[in-house]
Amino acid sequence: MTDKVTKHVIVRGLVQGVGFRFSTVREAQGHGITGWVRNRRDGTVEAVLQGPRDAVSRMLEWIERGPDGARVDGIEVTDTDGDFTGFGSRPTA
């Protein structure tokens, strides 16, 4: 039995123009997480994180803080599904 989880995340605050996507890719790869991240036209950042429950939990803790220069006002996390290989950045939605 696996403890793999997949989470859809919306991040609100000062999260565009501060390296949030780049830093998220780097952090996710370091945690062995697959999925993607992208900016949305409404100024939020959207991501899908997939991996072991504990690694995804650590990644969500990082997202709540964000990289230097970002200000995270809140995150919305929901369960989702899918199957991902690698972690990358997607075009703006």
C-alpha positions in Angstrom: 0.0 0.0 0.0 1.3 3.5 -0.9 0.8 6.7 1.0 1.0 8.8 -2.3 -1.2 11.8 -2.3 -2.1 14.4 -4.9 -3.0 18.0 -3.9 -4.2 20.9 -5.9 -3.0 24.2 -4.4 -4.0 27.9 -5.0 -1.6 30.4 -3.4 -2.8 34.0 -2.8 -0.7 37.0 -1.9 2.3 38.6 -3.5 3.3 35.5 -5.3 4.0 36.6 -8.9 7.1 38.4 -10.0 9.1 37.2 -7.0 10.5 33.9 -8.2 7.7 31.8 -6.7 7.3 29.4 -9.6 11.1 28.9 -10.0 11.5 28.3 -6.3 8.5 25.9 -6.2 10.0 23.8 -8.9 13.4 23.6 -7.1 11.8 22.8 -3.8 9.5 20.2 -5.3 12.4 18.5 -7.0 14.3 18.4 -3.8 11.4 16.7 -2.0 10.9 14.2 -4.8 7.5 15.6 -5.6 6.0 15.4 -9.1 3.4 17.8 -10.6 3.5 21.3 -11.9 3.1 25.0 -11.0 1.9 28.1 -12.9 0.9 31.7 -12.6 -2.8 32.5 -13.1 -4.2 35.6 -14.7 -5.9 36.6 -11.4 -2.5 37.0 -9.6 -2.5 33.7 -7.8 -0.2 30.7 -8.3 -1.6 27.3 -8.9 0.2 24.0 -8.3 -0.4 20.3 -8.3 1.8 18.3 -5.9 2.1 14.5 -5.9 4.2 12.3 -3.8 4.5 10.6 -0.4 2.2 12.2 2.2 5.1 13.4 4.4 7.0 15.0 1.5 3.8 16.7 0.2 3.1 18.0 3.8 6.6 19.5 4.0 6.2 21.1 0.6 2.8 22.6 1.7 4.6 24.0 4.7 7.2 25.6 2.4 4.5 27.0 0.2 2.8 28.7 3.2 6.0 30.7 3.6 7.2 31.0 0.0 10.6 32.2 -1.2 12.2 35.4 0.0 10.4 38.4 -1.4 7.0 36.6 -1.5 4.1 37.3 0.8 1.7 34.4 1.1 -1.7 35.6 2.4 -3.3 32.1 2.3 -3.4 28.8 0.4 -6.4 26.7 -0.6 -5.6 22.9 -0.8 -7.9 20.3 -2.2 -7.4 16.6 -3.0 -7.1 15.7 -6.7 -5.9 12.9 -8.8 -3.7 12.4 -11.8 -0.3 10.7 -12.5 2.7 12.9 -13.0 6.3 12.3 -13.8 8.8 15.1 -12.9 7.9 18.6 -11.8 7.8 21.7 -14.0 6.4 25.0 -14.7 3.3 25.4 -17.0 2.2 28.4 -19.0 0.0 31.0 -17.4 -3.6 30.0 -17.0 
